[in-house]
Amino acid sequence: MSKILSGRPALMLAAALGALSSAQASHAQEAAVDGRLDEIVVTAERRSENLQKVPVSVGVVQGDQLRALQSGGGDILELAARVPGLYAETTTGRIFPRFYIRGLGNIDFYLGASQPVSIIQDDVVLEHVVLKSNPLFDVAQVEVLRGPQGSLFGRNTTAGIIKFDTNRPTMDWQGRASASYGNYNSVTFDGGVGGPIVADKLAVRVSALYQHRDDWVDNSYSGPSADGTVSPRKDAMGGFNEKDVRVQLLLTPNETLSMLTSFHARDYDGTSTIFHRAGLVKGSKSVANTPRSSVALDEAHNNPQAYKTYGASEHIGIDFGPVTLTSITAYETTQGYSRGDTDGGAGANFPVAGVPNGFGQSQGNIRDLDQLTQELRFASNGDTTFKWQVGGMYFDQHDTTDFYQRAFFLTTAAHNPNNWVRLRDKNSSWAVFGQASYEITPGFTLTAGGRYTKDTKETRLVKTANTIANAVTYGGRRYVKLTGKEPSWDVSALYEISPDVSVYARVARGFRGPTIQGRSAVFNSDFTTADSETILSWEAGLKSSLLDNRLRFNLSGFTYRVKNIQLNGNDVNGNGVLFNADKADAYGMEAELEARPFENLTLSAGLSLLHSKIKDKNVYAQVCVLNGVVVCTVEDPTIKVGANSFAQIDGNPLPNAPKYTANVSARYDVPLGNGGKIFAATDWNIQGYTNFVLYRTKEFYSKGDFEG
């Protein structure tokens, strides 16, 4: 099978408008006159610092750049086209993005899956896969921190983090908006406006996102349906509605205290990922001659999905003079569902070994999810030779999640109202951390940080998948609890060769907490688990700002080893199976260039190279078997276990880890008198060999993919 991730409009018109304060307009005019690149300030080390002076490999996407990428109706996945070393994909539509940095990620589609890439939005960690899909709007900047970030950001950051900072309230009135329109009635509006309520004391900002696309994929199936799906139907799926709002209040009663209160809400409905049966030609990665705008699904009512998410946070800063206390309290909750015809077509039309195969559909429901986080941090103030910060973090997440299988939805005599399971999951974690930085000599700075974390996960099966007569047939575990206690640390050195050129080196250790896969109970299979994985990463790089700051060039090289790496394969039911392999090694590089050859024209380019390898001669992954027949062309050594075949994966690359990616982009801005602008932009991207699964085949990979 192959999959449609989204339908990109063939025609799109966009504009960006802004109403700025006089001070900002003056600054914008000055920047336009001198034509230099803007200084990029990042908070990769929880302080505001110049990107060129931070001993970490950081890819930065400015808010305007991100909005240009998403103007055609795109979502958070669009980042992968602009940041070297970052890859993103989904098999569950817009509510379940999966991220990979330097080849490390997780292909598991389970709603309780953990990822080694952490998402941080306005200093709040978003751990659950649905929360990671929170839309980006009225964003000031995105930072992609490559490599382990276990000291300051904690567990589950073995690959890195993606950090989003939105535009915050200010004490002068300002606003911005961007809008686009394309075919399929694709509409995107992204805007924010705010200013003082009480001068110098209280300010507000209201931000909103609206995205819409009409359904554009036809369901051409014309046979009988066992669950009442009505077809054929034109324009049956592929569309979505995304409505989001955020309100922020900034209170500064005096010079030493600030309180930022934020509320946000999301209301989304759309189409889950659409799979195409026989979408690939056997023995080749070539796509079969099937139009993207048509699919023949006999079940699942055209793959609906919908989620509602709400959240609030309180960010308090108290300046005590030599030190600042920061407290960040946040709460997130979500509920919704996603349903899909997972076999990608009418099973009767595609017999295997003379027997109809398929008829697969499933639905995942988050009945309720609650995430509470609390962080306290003390940090030294001032630009002194010695800087430090210490703190603690508490994380607590509870969810109730249901999984429904095909028999539950049938309208025939095979209908089984008991063909579903309910799981209650709990994840709690606490950590203490610290970091210190010392400028030994002018231009030469050493930084070291450490963290100790305890991470506990629990899964309880509270309802089993029973027979039609409600007889219990499940014999596996009903409760699993795993705990990981691990240290994380990093040490780095930065040397400024000149005011315009710096070199750095960094070594870091991180870990991903233990993981439980509970969805397998819906097939009456026992839970599978994976113990904590750890990573040791080495990197070195160069950062430069040349030609009177009209050219910025950054380069980094890295190597790492992940021990006890968590991997995910599939069983005969297509169910995710967790296991640990001995280790995985990788090395590579990233290069980024940004130039402003003349006023209003910005050019950028990025390149990443990666070589990764799984190392464990005793680990095998189940291959593509239907009705006892291997239906893809496996190129690894295989063994037979009953009716199933397993491939040895030793020496294979990590899944979804491109050997190379390269991108170039250009943007030309035409300033308007009101402080806004009209722009024209283009992006081009090419991707090298990428294996999609753990084993090698002639079908499940891509090579030389090109998009512009």
QUISULVEN-V57786 format. One record per residue. N is the residue number from 1. RES is the residue in one letter. OMEGA is omega as a letter, one per 30 degrees, with the letter a starting at -180 (NA if undefined). Layout:
N_RES_OMEGA + N_RES_OMEGA
This chain:
1_M_l + 2_S_a + 3_K_l + 4_I_l + 5_L_l + 6_S_l + 7_G_a + 8_R_l + 9_P_l + 10_A_a + 11_L_a + 12_M_l + 13_L_a + 14_A_l + 15_A_l + 16_A_a + 17_L_l + 18_G_l + 19_A_a + 20_L_l + 21_S_a + 22_S_l + 23_A_l + 24_Q_l + 25_A_l + 26_S_l + 27_H_a + 28_A_l + 29_Q_l + 30_E_l + 31_A_a + 32_A_a + 33_V_a + 34_D_l + 35_G_a + 36_R_l + 37_L_l + 38_D_l + 39_E_l + 40_I_l + 41_V_a + 42_V_l + 43_T_a + 44_A_l + 45_E_l + 46_R_l + 47_R_l + 48_S_a + 49_E_l + 50_N_a + 51_L_a + 52_Q_a + 53_K_a + 54_V_a + 55_P_l + 56_V_l + 57_S_a + 58_V_l + 59_G_a + 60_V_l + 61_V_l + 62_Q_a + 63_G_l + 64_D_l + 65_Q_l + 66_L_a + 67_R_l + 68_A_l + 69_L_a + 70_Q_a + 71_S_l + 72_G_a + 73_G_a + 74_G_a + 75_D_a + 76_I_a + 77_L_a + 78_E_a + 79_L_a + 80_A_a + 81_A_a + 82_R_a + 83_V_l + 84_P_l + 85_G_a + 86_L_l + 87_Y_a + 88_A_l + 89_E_l + 90_T_l + 91_T_l + 92_T_l + 93_G_a + 94_R_a + 95_I_a + 96_F_l + 97_P_l + 98_R_a + 99_F_l + 100_Y_l + 101_I_a + 102_R_l + 103_G_a + 104_L_l + 105_G_a + 106_N_a + 107_I_a + 108_D_l + 109_F_l + 110_Y_a + 111_L_l + 112_G_a + 113_A_l + 114_S_l + 115_Q_l + 116_P_l + 117_V_a + 118_S_l + 119_I_l + 120_I_l + 121_Q_a + 122_D_l + 123_D_l + 124_V_l + 125_V_l + 126_L_a + 127_E_a + 128_H_a + 129_V_l + 130_V_l + 131_L_l + 132_K_a + 133_S_l + 134_N_a + 135_P_l + 136_L_l + 137_F_a + 138_D_a + 139_V_l + 140_A_a + 141_Q_l + 142_V_l + 143_E_l + 144_V_a + 145_L_a + 146_R_a + 147_G_a + 148_P_l + 149_Q_a + 150_G_a + 151_S_a + 152_L_a + 153_F_l + 154_G_a + 155_R_l + 156_N_l + 157_T_a + 158_T_l + 159_A_a + 160_G_l + 161_I_l + 162_I_a + 163_K_a + 164_F_l + 165_D_a + 166_T_l + 167_N_a + 168_R_l + 169_P_l + 170_T_a + 171_M_l + 172_D_a + 173_W_l + 174_Q_l + 175_G_l + 176_R_l + 177_A_l + 178_S_a + 179_A_l + 180_S_l + 181_Y_l + 182_G_l + 183_N_a + 184_Y_a + 185_N_l + 186_S_a + 187_V_l + 188_T_l + 189_F_a + 190_D_a + 191_G_l + 192_G_l + 193_V_l + 194_G_l + 195_G_a + 196_P_l + 197_I_l + 198_V_a + 199_A_l + 200_D_a + 201_K_a + 202_L_l + 203_A_a + 204_V_l + 205_R_l + 206_V_a + 207_S_a + 208_A_l + 209_L_l + 210_Y_l + 211_Q_l + 212_H_l + 213_R_l + 214_D_l + 215_D_a + 216_W_a + 217_V_l + 218_D_l + 219_N_a + 220_S_a + 221_Y_a + 222_S_a + 223_G_l + 224_P_l + 225_S_a + 226_A_l + 227_D_l + 228_G_l + 229_T_a + 230_V_l + 231_S_g + 232_P_a + 233_R_l + 234_K_l + 235_D_a + 236_A_a + 237_M_l + 238_G_a + 239_G_l + 240_F_l + 241_N_a + 242_E_l + 243_K_a + 244_D_l + 245_V_l + 246_R_l + 247_V_l + 248_Q_l + 249_L_l + 250_L_l + 251_L_l + 252_T_a + 253_P_l + 254_N_a + 255_E_a + 256_T_a + 257_L_l + 258_S_l + 259_M_l + 260_L_l + 261_T_a + 262_S_l + 263_F_l + 264_H_a + 265_A_l + 266_R_l + 267_D_a + 268_Y_l + 269_D_a + 270_G_a + 271_T_l + 272_S_a + 273_T_a + 274_I_l + 275_F_l + 276_H_l + 277_R_l + 278_A_a + 279_G_l + 280_L_l + 281_V_a + 282_K_a + 283_G_a + 284_S_l + 285_K_a + 286_S_l + 287_V_l + 288_A_a + 289_N_l + 290_T_a + 291_P_l + 292_R_a + 293_S_l + 294_S_l + 295_V_a + 296_A_a + 297_L_a + 298_D_a + 299_E_l + 300_A_l + 301_H_l + 302_N_l + 303_N_l + 304_P_l + 305_Q_a + 306_A_l + 307_Y_l + 308_K_a + 309_T_l + 310_Y_l + 311_G_l + 312_A_l + 313_S_l + 314_E_a + 315_H_a + 316_I_l + 317_G_l + 318_I_a + 319_D_l + 320_F_a + 321_G_l + 322_P_a + 323_V_l + 324_T_l + 325_L_l + 326_T_l + 327_S_l + 328_I_l + 329_T_a + 330_A_l + 331_Y_l + 332_E_l + 333_T_l + 334_T_l + 335_Q_l + 336_G_a + 337_Y_l + 338_S_a + 339_R_a + 340_G_l + 341_D_a + 342_T_l + 343_D_l + 344_G_l + 345_G_a + 346_A_a + 347_G_a + 348_A_a + 349_N_a + 350_F_l + 351_P_l + 352_V_a + 353_A_l + 354_G_a + 355_V_l + 356_P_a + 357_N_l + 358_G_a + 359_F_a + 360_G_l + 361_Q_l + 362_S_l + 363_Q_l + 364_G_l + 365_N_l + 366_I_l + 367_R_l + 368_D_l + 369_L_l + 370_D_l + 371_Q_l + 372_L_l + 373_T_l + 374_Q_l + 375_E_l + 376_L_a + 377_R_l + 378_F_a + 379_A_l + 380_S_l + 381_N_l + 382_G_l + 383_D_a + 384_T_l + 385_T_l + 386_F_l + 387_K_a + 388_W_l + 389_Q_l + 390_V_a + 391_G_l + 392_G_a + 393_M_l + 394_Y_a + 395_F_l + 396_D_l + 397_Q_l + 398_H_l + 399_D_l + 400_T_a + 401_T_l + 402_D_l + 403_F_a + 404_Y_l + 405_Q_a + 406_R_a + 407_A_l + 408_F_a + 409_F_a + 410_L_l + 411_T_l + 412_T_a + 413_A_l + 414_A_l + 415_H_l + 416_N_a + 417_P_a + 418_N_a + 419_N_l + 420_W_l + 421_V_l + 422_R_l + 423_L_l + 424_R_a + 425_D_l + 426_K_l + 427_N_l + 428_S_a + 429_S_l + 430_W_a + 431_A_l + 432_V_a + 433_F_l + 434_G_l + 435_Q_l + 436_A_a + 437_S_a + 438_Y_l + 439_E_a + 440_I_l + 441_T_l + 442_P_l + 443_G_a + 444_F_a + 445_T_l + 446_L_l + 447_T_l + 448_A_l + 449_G_l + 450_G_a + 451_R_l + 452_Y_a + 453_T_l + 454_K_a + 455_D_a + 456_T_l + 457_K_l + 458_E_l + 459_T_a + 460_R_l + 461_L_a + 462_V_l + 463_K_l + 464_T_l + 465_A_a + 466_N_l + 467_T_l + 468_I_l + 469_A_l + 470_N_l + 471_A_a + 472_V_l + 473_T_a + 474_Y_a + 475_G_a + 476_G_l + 477_R_l + 478_R_l + 479_Y_l + 480_V_l + 481_K_l + 482_L_l + 483_T_l + 484_G_l + 485_K_a + 486_E_l + 487_P_l + 488_S_l + 489_W_l + 490_D_l + 491_V_a + 492_S_l + 493_A_l + 494_L_l + 495_Y_l + 496_E_l + 497_I_l + 498_S_l + 499_P_a + 500_D_a + 501_V_l + 502_S_l + 503_V_a + 504_Y_l + 505_A_a + 506_R_l + 507_V_a + 508_A_l + 509_R_l + 510_G_l + 511_F_l + 512_R_a + 513_G_l + 514_P_a + 515_T_l + 516_I_l + 517_Q_a + 518_G_a + 519_R_a + 520_S_l + 521_A_l + 522_V_l + 523_F_a + 524_N_l + 525_S_a + 526_D_l + 527_F_l + 528_T_a + 529_T_l + 530_A_l + 531_D_a + 532_S_l + 533_E_l + 534_T_a + 535_I_l + 536_L_a + 537_S_l + 538_W_l + 539_E_l + 540_A_a + 541_G_l + 542_L_l + 543_K_a + 544_S_l + 545_S_a + 546_L_l + 547_L_l + 548_D_l + 549_N_l + 550_R_l + 551_L_l + 552_R_a + 553_F_l + 554_N_a + 555_L_l + 556_S_l + 557_G_a + 558_F_l + 559_T_l + 560_Y_l + 561_R_l + 562_V_l + 563_K_a + 564_N_a + 565_I_l + 566_Q_l + 567_L_a + 568_N_l + 569_G_a + 570_N_l + 571_D_a + 572_V_l + 573_N_a + 574_G_a + 575_N_l + 576_G_l + 577_V_l + 578_L_l + 579_F_l + 580_N_l + 581_A_a + 582_D_a + 583_K_l + 584_A_l + 585_D_l + 586_A_l + 587_Y_a + 588_G_a + 589_M_l + 590_E_l + 591_A_l + 592_E_a + 593_L_l + 594_E_a + 595_A_l + 596_R_a + 597_P_l + 598_F_a + 599_E_l + 600_N_l + 601_L_l + 602_T_l + 603_L_l + 604_S_l + 605_A_l + 606_G_l + 607_L_l + 608_S_l + 609_L_a + 610_L_l + 611_H_a + 612_S_a + 613_K_l + 614_I_a + 615_K_l + 616_D_a + 617_K_a + 618_N_a + 619_V_l + 620_Y_l + 621_A_l + 622_Q_a + 623_V_a + 624_C_a + 625_V_l + 626_L_a + 627_N_l + 628_G_a + 629_V_l + 630_V_a + 631_V_l + 632_C_a + 633_T_a + 634_V_a + 635_E_l + 636_D_l + 637_P_a + 638_T_l + 639_I_a + 640_K_l + 641_V_a + 642_G_l + 643_A_a + 644_N_l + 645_S_a + 646_F_a + 647_A_l + 648_Q_a + 649_I_l + 650_D_l + 651_G_a + 652_N_l + 653_P_l + 654_L_l + 655_P_l + 656_N_l + 657_A_a + 658_P_l + 659_K_l + 660_Y_l + 661_T_l + 662_A_l + 663_N_l + 664_V_l + 665_S_l + 666_A_l + 667_R_l + 668_Y_a + 669_D_l + 670_V_a + 671_P_l + 672_L_a + 673_G_a + 674_N_a + 675_G_l + 676_G_a + 677_K_l + 678_I_a + 679_F_l + 680_A_a + 681_A_l + 682_T_l + 683_D_l + 684_W_a + 685_N_l + 686_I_a + 687_Q_l + 688_G_a + 689_Y_a + 690_T_l + 691_N_a + 692_F_a + 693_V_a + 694_L_a + 695_Y_a + 696_R_l + 697_T_l + 698_K_a + 699_E_a + 700_F_l + 701_Y_l + 702_S_a + 703_K_l + 704_G_l + 705_D_a + 706_F_a + 707_E_l + 708_G_NA
